[in-house]
């Protein structure tokens, strides 16, 4: 509290995002009372309260399949997959494989494979060996579960997700960081598009 944040341009470069994204984030933080924007001077931190869980809860209460949740998942889990390809242990690979077997068994029996899906994604976060990513994932667990349930509950989607998981696993097992991250990003982006398209269809009907 009291610290001055770097200028917009510097923040954008550090975070690898556009200045527009930085401005939007700062506006949200100002509304939440976490920063004080002083024209001609800069932006100062006024609170360090952890807003991750509360923001996720607010989104869930409005729309369980909000695009915002999918976008956060894409950012967090793509990075986790890249790190997992670099740092995974054999025990963690075994956990991923066991999760895939569980999901495959459920899907073969006509189920949705939700539990196996959850364990697979959790195993990847664990294999990233990044406590901050893991904590963020845990804080968003309820939101993430809702998006997964929304996706796997669609007709024909469980086998598609299972195949995508297998490809992600292969990249992580091979130690291919870029491929693992890209496959995770594609998987989540495709799932999001499928869910959101289905939701729009229901609204029109």
C-alpha positions in Angstrom: 0.0 0.0 0.0 1.3 3.4 -1.0 3.6 2.1 -3.8 3.4 3.8 -7.1 2.8 1.5 -10.1 4.9 1.7 -13.2 3.6 3.8 -16.2 1.1 2.2 -18.5 3.6 1.6 -21.3 6.0 -0.1 -18.9 3.2 -2.3 -17.4 2.1 -3.3 -20.9 5.6 -4.4 -21.9 6.2 -6.3 -18.6 2.9 -8.1 -18.9 2.9 -8.6 -22.7 -0.5 -7.0 -23.2 -1.8 -3.9 -24.9 -2.0 -0.5 -23.2 -5.7 -0.7 -23.6 -5.8 -3.9 -21.5 -3.7 -2.2 -18.9 -6.1 0.8 -18.8 -9.1 -1.5 -18.5 -7.4 -3.4 -15.6 -6.5 -0.2 -13.8 -10.1 1.0 -14.2 -11.4 -2.2 -12.6 -8.9 -1.9 -9.8 -9.9 1.7 -9.2 -13.6 0.7 -9.0 -12.6 -2.1 -6.5 -10.8 0.6 -4.4 -7.4 -1.1 -4.8 -5.7 1.8 -6.6 -5.9 5.6 -6.6 -5.4 7.2 -10.0 -3.9 10.7 -9.6 -4.0 12.7 -12.9 -0.5 14.0 -13.7 1.1 12.0 -10.9 0.4 8.3 -11.4 -1.4 5.3 -10.0 -0.9 4.3 -6.3 -1.8 1.1 -4.5 -4.4 1.7 -1.8 -5.2 -2.0 -1.0 -3.6 -5.4 -1.3 -6.7 -7.4 -0.6 -6.8 -10.7 -2.6 -9.7 -10.1 -5.1 -9.3 -13.3 -7.1 -11.9 -15.4 -5.3 -14.4 -12.6 -5.0 -14.2 -11.6 -8.6 -14.6 -15.2 -9.7 -17.7 -15.5 -7.4 -19.2 -12.4 -8.9 -18.7 -13.8 -12.4 -20.2 -17.1 -11.4 -23.2 -15.5 -9.9 -23.9 -13.6 -13.2 -22.9 -16.2 -15.8 -21.2 -19.5 -15.1 -19.9 -19.7 -18.7 -18.8 -16.1 -19.0 -16.1 -15.7 -21.6 -13.9 -14.0 -19.0 -13.5 -17.4 -17.1 -12.4 -19.2 -20.3 -9.9 -16.4 -21.1 -8.3 -16.7 -17.6 -8.2 -20.4 -18.0 -6.5 -20.1 -21.3 -3.8 -17.8 -19.9 -3.1 -19.8 -16.7 -3.3 -23.3 -18.0 -1.4 -22.7 -21.3 1.5 -21.4 -19.2 1.1 -24.3 -16.8 1.3 -26.8 -19.6 4.5 -25.2 -20.9 6.1 -25.3 -17.5 4.9 -28.9 -16.9 6.6 -30.0 -20.1 9.8 -28.6 -18.7 9.5 -29.6 -15.0 7.3 -32.7 -14.8 8.4 -35.7 -12.8 7.5 -39.3 -13.7 5.1 -39.4 -10.7 3.3 -36.4 -12.1 3.1 -37.9 -15.6 1.7 -41.1 -14.0 -1.0 -38.9 -12.3 -1.9 -37.4 -15.7 -2.1 -40.8 -17.3 -4.3 -42.1 -14.5 -6.6 -39.2 -14.9 -6.8 -39.9 -18.6 -7.7 -43.5 -17.9 -10.4 -42.4 -15.5 -11.8 -40.0 -18.0 -11.7 -42.6 -20.8 -13.5 -45.2 -18.6 -16.2 -42.7 -17.8 -16.6 -41.6 -21.5 -16.7 -45.2 -22.7 -19.6 -45.9 -20.3 -21.5 -43.0 -21.6 -20.5 -40.5 -18.9 -19.0 -37.1 -19.1 -15.6 -37.7 -17.5 -15.8 -34.7 -15.3 -13.7 -36.1 -12.4 -10.9 -37.4 -14.7 -10.9 -34.0 -16.5 -10.5 -32.2 -13.2 -7.7 -34.5 -12.0 -5.9 -34.1 -15.3 -5.9 -30.3 -15.2 -4.9 -30.3 -11.5 -2.0 -32.7 -12.3 -0.7 -30.3 -14.9 -0.8 -27.3 -12.5 1.1 -29.4 -10.0 3.7 -30.4 -12.6 4.3 -26.7 -13.4 6.0 -26.4 -10.0 4.8 -22.8 -9.8 3.0 -22.1 -6.5 1.5 -18.9 -7.7 -0.1 -20.5 -10.7 -1.4 -23.3 -8.5 -2.9 -20.9 -6.0 -4.6 -18.9 -8.7 -6.0 -22.1 -10.2 -7.3 -23.2 -6.7 -8.9 -19.8 -6.1 -10.8 -20.1 -9.4 -11.6 -23.8 -8.8 -15.4 -23.3 -8.6 -15.5 -21.2 -11.8 -13.2 -23.7 -13.6 -15.4 -26.6 -12.6 -18.5 -24.8 -13.9 -16.9 -24.2 -17.3 -15.7 -27.8 -17.5 -19.2 -29.1 -16.6 -20.7 -26.8 -19.2 -18.4 -28.2 -21.9 -18.5 -31.9 -21.0 -22.2 -31.7 -20.6 -22.7 -31.0 -24.3 -23.5 -33.9 -26.5 -20.5 -35.4 -28.2 -18.0 -33.2 -26.4 -16.5 -35.7 -23.8 -14.7 -37.8 -26.5 -13.4 -34.6 -28.2 -12.0 -33.3 -24.9 -10.5 -36.7 -24.0 -8.6 -36.7 -27.4 -7.3 -33.2 -26.8 -6.1 -34.2 -23.3 -4.2 -37.1 -24.8 -2.4 -34.8 -27.2 -1.6 -32.4 -24.4 -0.2 -35.2 -22.3 2.0 -36.5 -25.2 3.5 -33.0 -25.6 4.2 -32.7 -21.9 5.7 -36.2 -21.7 7.9 -35.4 -24.7 9.1 -32.2 -23.0 7.8 -30.1 -25.9 7.0 -26.8 -24.1 5.7 -24.8 -27.0 3.6 -27.6 -28.3 2.1 -28.4 -24.9 1.2 -24.7 -24.4 -0.3 -24.4 -27.8 -2.3 -27.6 -27.5 -3.7 -26.5 -24.2 -4.6 -23.1 -25.6 -6.4 -24.7 -28.6 -8.2 -27.1 -26.4 -9.6 -24.4 -24.1 -10.3 -22.0 -26.9 -12.2 -24.7 -28.8 -14.2 -25.7 -25.7 -15.0 -22.1 -25.0 -16.3 -21.5 -28.5 -18.4 -24.7 -28.4 -20.0 -23.8 -25.0 -20.6 -20.2 -25.8 -22.1 -21.0 -29.2 -24.5 -23.5 -27.6 -25.5 -20.9 -25.0 -26.3 -18.3 -27.7 -28.3 -20.9 -29.5 -30.4 -21.6 -26.4 -31.0 -17.9 -25.9 -32.3 -17.5 -29.5 -34.6 -20.5 -29.1 
